[in-house]
Amino acid sequence: MAEGPHYRDRSVLIHGKFRSEKWDFQDHITPPITTAVTFRLRSAERGAAGFQQFANPNINRDTATPIYIYERLDEPCSGMLEENLAFAERGETAVVFATGMAAIAAAIGIHVRQGDHIVMPPAIYGCTYSHVVNWLPRFGITHTLANFQNEDALRAAIRPETRVVYFETPTNPTMELIDLEMVARVVAEVNATRPADQRVVSIVDNTFASPFGQRPLTHGIDFVVHSLTKHIGGFGTNMGGVVIGPRRSETDLLLYRKDFGGSIAPDTAWHVSVYGLPTLPHRLEVQQRNAALVADYLAEHPAVAQVWYPGRADFPQRALAERQMRDYDGNFAPGSMLFFSLRGSLQESYEAAMRVSNHIAAHALSVTLAVSLGQIKTLIEHPASMTHSAIAPEVQMQGGILPGGLRLSIGLEDPRDIIADLERALA
Ligand SMILES: *Cc1c(COP(=O)(O)O)cnc(C)c1O
């Protein structure tokens, strides 16, 4: 896409590259789904060349015609999706995985070994938290939970053996934002005095905002991870994940995927390429418009204590939101996720949140009680008892995950119906 006419982001997301080396599909309007687990090698020499080529740092994956060997290593549908995801996030390379968690495990896993240390905030996606807190210590990898709102606290948490600074913005589920450029600056300062093999990398989970709403690499962050299961897949039919970052990490990401086995299914990659990514800007724009209406409605409701939506004027970090949450055209993009808390004591608000959830489960059409997010269907869930229940209650409170808090992922329904369903449940 370097030469020739310039097309806008929305158009490129629909078409991808005009021609891809991953498959000769110049006569296909959509690419074929390939389902072969193994590939004919034609000759011993070509087979050897395929193994030479795989994950070879000296071969440019964008221009080389791949010799495919075995589906777990690489195959055309995921290769095409990777090209388009790298474009969407403005990254040099993308490697896709079977789930968001497989991508997160890889993004962290390629950077740590026994004795290393990770810094992350206490409020983070529950399985990411559990991965770092419950599993990595078995391999001698430790962590510190730091306050990323305080630049000095973040700096102080980074030790000589720290290799990864990991975070989300907006934070799941509280919608608290973390300043991308502040984190990039702190990491750059630390790295300025370190040899290459002791550098810290920054990794951000951009699942909540999606690449439509925020492109962290352009703010100096090293790696972006996504659950493709959410906004990018968009329809709630397939699971996937991706790591997007510098070319120098491509080899390790491909080898990690090969050896830990978290490869994406080709038909999943195909669905995300053909249905998900091309429609992302259009879905998000409408969902975001609906979210603003729902946020304003909830903020006025007497049973609601507080609403956290980056698009509201009273959002505590509104200036930061306006700085880093921007769509492809540069417009403010506060997204389609919101968090709100119910009034009452800790116990009362917890019980009220359970009652609202149960009412919705039993009676609502346009709002569904379910975990996950970023679909065309509006989903509500209770983080304290569901997605974030792996986090101890004291740590939940420390991270702002209130017992009476409910998370909404706004979909494409008529906003009047979403509001009416919420009205009945809150009554
Ligand atoms: C869902 C989610 C994940 C994990 O993704 P899976 O595809 O379910 O493995 C990670 N981070 C965030 C913010 C998520 O919402």
The ligand as a Tripos MOL2 file, in Angstrom:
@<TRIPOS>MOLECULE
LIG
   15    15     1     0     0
SMALL
NO_CHARGES

@<TRIPOS>ATOM
      1 C1        -12.0650  -11.4000   26.8130 C.3       1 LIG1
      2 C2        -10.8510  -10.6540   27.1730 C.ar      1 LIG1
      3 C3         -9.6170  -11.2990   27.1960 C.ar      1 LIG1
      4 C4         -9.4390  -12.7740   26.8940 C.3       1 LIG1
      5 O1         -9.8200  -13.0930   25.5950 O.3       1 LIG1
      6 P1        -10.3690  -14.5720   25.1950 P.3       1 LIG1
      7 O2        -10.5350  -14.4540   23.7200 O.co2     1 LIG1
      8 O3        -11.6230  -14.7930   25.9450 O.co2     1 LIG1
      9 O4         -9.3070  -15.5380   25.5890 O.co2     1 LIG1
     10 C5         -8.5130  -10.5270   27.5250 C.ar      1 LIG1
     11 N1         -8.6170   -9.2150   27.8350 N.ar      1 LIG1
     12 C6         -9.7890   -8.5780   27.8240 C.ar      1 LIG1
     13 C7         -9.8320   -7.1190   28.1530 C.3       1 LIG1
     14 C8        -10.9540   -9.2670   27.5130 C.ar      1 LIG1
     15 O5        -12.1120   -8.6270   27.5290 O.3       1 LIG1
@<TRIPOS>BOND
     1     1     2 1
     2     2     3 ar
     3     2    14 ar
     4     3     4 1
     5     3    10 ar
     6     4     5 1
     7     5     6 1
     8     6     7 2
     9     6     8 1
    10     6     9 1
    11    10    11 ar
    12    11    12 ar
    13    12    13 1
    14    12    14 ar
    15    14    15 1
@<TRIPOS>SUBSTRUCTURE
     1 LIG1         1 GROUP 0 **** ****
